[in-house]
Amino acid sequence: MHGLQRVLLLCTMLALPASASAKDHGKPDRGSCPDDVAAAVAAQCPCESQRNHGQYVSCVAHYGNTLRKAGCRMESALRMVRCAALSTCGRPAAVVCCASSTGTCDDPAPGDGDAAGACSNKPWVACDTDADCTRTRVRITRDAATCTAAGGVSGGAGSMCSPCAALPTTTTTTTSSTTSTTVVRAPVTTTSSTTTTTTPPAGVTYGNAAEFPAASAHSSGYLLGGPLMVPQASTLTHLALIAKSGGPHVILALYSDTAGEPDRLVAATPATTMTVGAVEVAVTPTPLAAGAYWLMAVYDGDASVGLDESDTSAPVRYVSQSFSDPLPDPMPPAFSYSGQRFNYYVRVAD
């Protein structure tokens, strides 16, 4: 467990912007940055020669930290360090186990090529037929027999980050293209940015609603965020962030605070497409008592939001979280670090 905690903390460190991760003495030696990070990690930490999984994770963590200190671009390195903790390396006979289940699609005209329904097991995904609602889960089991007994298909040695090739993929065919794609259903959201005249919803904001100049480098697979204060009893109407780049999808979640830690889920958004600038997502109006809360976010890909690192004591909490899984309620014991604030905020009714 200590190895996993260590690698998760390193993933957070590696997610710092390049300007923040290159604060070591003098200029970083970018000449030491490998062109192929995956090959470099494999050479530095051979999977087959590790005594145990903890040794492998520790090796990758050390090497990833070396790359960070050298000022290397860390997008690929971050993924490799995270995937090390989700691998079979150092676990004799262990396999990557893939299992799938299919939900139902409520499309009123199934099979017409128009994804007008929603999956029962993945409501953020638009669908045309039940085949579009296949959900794949990946885990590490101690051996192939254990995987098969649980109804899964063994993928052999490897990492949970690799796709489950033996199982069907989830696709929907659109009428405008011959390419099969997954359509993500995002609600209509109100967005604004400093370069447009979009009018935000009425109300008052609490949290970090003034855009920070720096940009974060979030990765998928984590529910992460910080605290905010609601100074008086209010009615929540929106959860919001300020994005530095568009493309990925985000789920925002507001948690209550108990003894300085996130606790119960108060409100959450559907999966929403990020666009540059303020992204404010309406939620069911929810009464909020005055007090502390935690606003967290999970992404389905690499994402960037406004970031401030001027307060070294600013608390951050995070847990491992798949984008497709239900949000935890209550929040389990979370990993922590300090020194970052994100452009996350809430909007409440006047």
ABEGO torsion letter per residue (X at the ends): XAAAAAAAAAAAAAABBAAAAAABBEBBBAAABBABAAAAAAAABBAAABABAAAAAAAAAAAAAAAAAAGBBAAAAAAAAAAAAABABGBBGBBBBBBBBBBBBABABBGAGBBABBBAABAABBBABAAAABBBBBBBBABAAAAAAAGBBBAEBEBAABBBAABBBBBBBBAABABBBBBBBBBBBBBBBAABABBBBBEBBBEBABBBABBBBBBBGBBBBBBBBBABBBBBABBBBBBABBGBBBBBBBBBBBGGBBBBBABBBBBBBBBBEBBBBBBBBBBBBBEBBBBBBBBABBBBBBBBAABAABBBBBBBBBAABBBBOBBBBBBBBBGBBBBBBBBBBX
